[in-house]
């Protein structure tokens, strides 16, 4: 079987009917953290940013 054989045509037709799902979209949302955990998260975030040459406000 070469290119354009019945097998490859069936595969192509199958792909034409394939329905792709929409990707999940993540937006900003409030984190439910207590003051201590929020402070720890901020320190971790700023430390990682500084290691990559970024300065957070």
ChimeraX attribute file (.defattr): number of C-alpha atoms within 10 A of each C-alpha:
attribute: neighborCount
match mode: 1-to-1
recipient: residues
	/A:1	7
	/A:2	7
	/A:3	8
	/A:4	10
	/A:5	9
	/A:6	11
	/A:7	12
	/A:8	13
	/A:9	12
	/A:10	12
	/A:11	10
	/A:12	13
	/A:13	11
	/A:14	10
	/A:15	10
	/A:16	9
	/A:17	8
	/A:18	9
	/A:19	7
	/A:20	6
	/A:21	6
	/A:22	6
	/A:23	6
	/A:24	6
	/A:25	5
	/A:26	6
	/A:27	5
	/A:28	5
	/A:29	6
	/A:30	5
	/A:31	7
	/A:32	8
	/A:33	10
	/A:34	8
	/A:35	9
	/A:36	9
	/A:37	11
	/A:38	13
	/A:39	12
	/A:40	10
	/A:41	13
	/A:42	13
	/A:43	12
	/A:44	12
	/A:45	12
	/A:46	15
	/A:47	15
	/A:48	13
	/A:49	13
	/A:50	12
	/A:51	9
	/A:52	9
	/A:53	9
	/A:54	11
	/A:55	11
	/A:56	10
	/A:57	4
